[in-house]
Amino acid sequence: MTPTAVRRARPSQSLCSRAHHWVTFALLLVGFLLASPAWAEDPVGVLSVTGNVEGAEVWVDGDKVGALPYTGYHPVGRHQVRVVADSYDPFVRKIELIEGLTKSLEAKLVAGTGTVEFLVLPVGATVHIDGNPVGPSPIRVRDLAPGEHRYAVVAEGYEPVEAGFSFERGRNLFFDLELLSSAGLFHVGSTPPGATVWIDGEQVGVTPLDISGIALGEHQVRLALDGWVEVFRPVDTSDGRKGSLDLTLSQSGAKLTVKTGSDQAVVTINGSQVGQGTRVHLPGIDRGTVKLQVSGPGLEPATMSLRVPAKGSVTVKAKLAPTGQGASELRQLPPFYGRWTFWAATGAVAAGGVAGGVILAKALEPPEPPSGDVLVVLP
């Protein structure tokens, strides 16, 4: 190797050595800073807790952080400290930590027979134990009989929480709960299950169905299951409550036929499409009042409020006008036995001929009401 090559190599080795030392120093510095509470994202203070029962559990804001005696870093601000041990009443205090300072707390525990505590959001939610209301949260329940129990926590506008627990004398149970807001939640169930569900015309799943993210307001729900009557129901969640619908499906209902007169026509009930074409037939629909609409490309839509009976047949005929050329209309046809053609045909059979049928039909027509005042003589 030439001297020139050696001279070039030495500065390179020196540079690598210096870089190695700097990297080592940087790593040590970062490790020190990360280990220091002063490097925390939020400013912190020191909490120091002592007490008369060594080993008692220390909780801060619903989280177990250690045992007596305890010292630890926590974000500045207000906190709830809870110190608990079996056969002693819980010690609970609210404290405020200041950045860089130590907050000392002495927990003097008093002998007790055991408690059950509930800390619930939202504050004020009602706590029930074994079906009996015991008060609003936060609450501490004493003198509970040993054994199996069940609690329920309810608040208006929130989903209730319910569970079982086992209580032993001298034990201290703590339930830290947060109720889920009912707003936007929706439940649809059916007997039998497996029905397809539409909400506001959008297919969203099959029963039993629990979904979230549904806007507050009035919604139209449709359930359909082969061999069973289709059901249309409104559900209003404007007040923030959970939308809930549980239905027992029926196998008997009214038949609905819509004669549209256009193969492009689309038939919707309460905003949910139920068919398309010149003739749309639903073999079974649950009784009630629904919004029926017939529309299509290049056609003026027609809408009507339709009362569906518990059984029988309903026929609706559409007269659709091209767009911009007048109004479209829907007309419910009378039952076949209420049409004049039915009575004419019946009369023809009874009289033994078409002519007789026509004469009888004329005879059955009600007379025109007289004009002016009518004199009625009562017996």
Steps between C-alpha positions, in 0.01 A plus 500: 500500500642841413549776761231701324250217551592479869452876552152477347403208721591662831260797480220256405562281806514806725169626361329163558632493857369849573162418343474189718561704816239760400238234424563335837469834679178587312340167589588543867359853498174393340465214747554735791249751373236236434549353845453840662142603588588853390512365142131394518266657250288651780637674811499274806498515874589247768242311707612350831252284696559348843257333741435276796452179296819405322440330167156658446428552131532851357276604208516825304205594275376142487839340427700295747846662527665324794485430875573690823738669540477645148684772306449567130481760223160608364379778268427831668136573579220343702499128578305255714714284730353181643673284761338165578566184702281208600311542830546879484280773358649655185680831537414741216629854448519753219838670465663746263858460377721797413790476258829422670346471849421201723150444636505294823192308613451289813235230469353404835292187439216408736386142557193405298286209383541554126349729237405516136586826321380631165673781312303560181506739208270682456490616861157445651420172322266290717641180650275199561600189695285189472231707330481766772625859447769593755580852383687714246870452428757548639374284785635265766269218610544350846343208690453286190427137576774257395425300187412548135349830389423688180535871426353722228599859426263718297491859379270672254656518154756226578517126458448318832774278642412182688716225650529259791751500785587300810537674836686371805491661842795734550571535126493835322379488140546792264323546165630776274250524213434724203160472333479510124280771350187364333516761225561338162444142623238279337368153582266295282384153600244259363334168577600295308846653449678537167278771350669748266497854639481830314529837675386799294515287186857375559558131564704478822499133607288220644334451836606501775680822407686756712663792319624850583545829320132551415409870497244630746152543355212295360597188306308248295579134566408212272529127578463224243533123537394240243169342595414778745314830471714808431495759778541878475543700821606858589752546782568847644833567672476880503526510880838324498374161607608174339287385209353166601258271318410140585228340290325166475450431130172365367423267210167664420449852371360700213608456139609817322502549124615822334421542131746759372447477125873550437782246501732778622287584804645444847274436800613601849333466838619735774806577287598135448486360147273195483482440125525625143297450184148530366359289783654469846352241735571443870350170621480618860527835678427584862204722578550869561529827310793533259628755252479352151688663213533414132771675299728442204733666250315761296187468717342726758498312837169424666455450876214394722436401860372143486317325780574129489239270663582196712400266217356499151633660184587859416546619143639839403506632144742770389442757232847634428555819304822578313726751672370853459169392348270501798466316829510127552246336726439179694154357553400211723260275316196372688481127579383288209162449663456876521547564129198540268643237266476239775137580570418510131652157452318368804173637368560339162543160659189543711286614207637238265652735244704810428196713433344407829823579674512848353134564591558373854810712540300804397230408746755466781644847443387739775253770385619854455433712811212743450574870480362748750337423834370152570186453706515197731185390682577325826253247645 
